[in-house]
């Protein structure tokens, strides 16, 4: 635990990512989800199109295929998994982790970068006709 008993961010979201990867490895996701309503309605993919297939590819160890399904989602899942293990190691080993606080200027840049990455990912999905 860190900072007055709070659970580290990496353990929460990394745990969710690992659970999703394990679930997608055990249960075939190909027929589990209905067709994308957004794509059916508008004719082009939603920003999350390919996420289920991406989980399946990642859980099988097919990183390139997963990246081509949905690049941003692939990187988020891989990053969350790495964060889970790093947080687990630091907690288990008793290593203190620095507490990071962003100033408002950096937080604004981070938000803008997130929006740009999200938009580029969506454009990629539209261009490759996911």
Residue pairs with C-beta under 8 A, 6 or more apart in sequence:
1 7
1 8
1 91
2 8
2 97
2 99
3 99
8 87
8 91
8 97
9 83
9 87
10 80
10 83
10 84
10 86
10 87
11 84
11 87
11 88
11 91
13 80
13 83
13 84
14 80
14 81
14 82
14 83
14 84
14 85
14 87
15 84
16 80
17 76
17 77
17 80
17 81
17 84
18 81
18 84
20 55
20 77
21 55
21 58
21 59
21 77
21 81
22 59
24 52
24 55
24 56
24 58
24 59
25 59
25 60
28 56
29 52
29 53
29 55
29 56
30 52
30 53
30 56
32 52
33 52
36 45
36 46
36 49
38 45
38 46
38 49
39 45
39 46
39 49
44 126
45 122
45 125
45 126
45 129
45 130
47 118
47 121
47 122
47 125
48 70
48 73
49 70
49 125
49 130
50 69
50 70
50 73
50 125
50 130
51 69
51 70
51 73
53 69
53 70
54 66
54 69
54 70
54 73
54 74
54 77
55 66
55 77
57 63
57 65
57 66
57 69
58 66
58 74
58 77
58 78
63 74
63 78
66 74
67 74
67 75
68 128
69 130
70 121
70 125
70 130
71 121
71 124
72 117
72 118
72 121
73 121
87 97
89 95
90 96
90 97
102 110
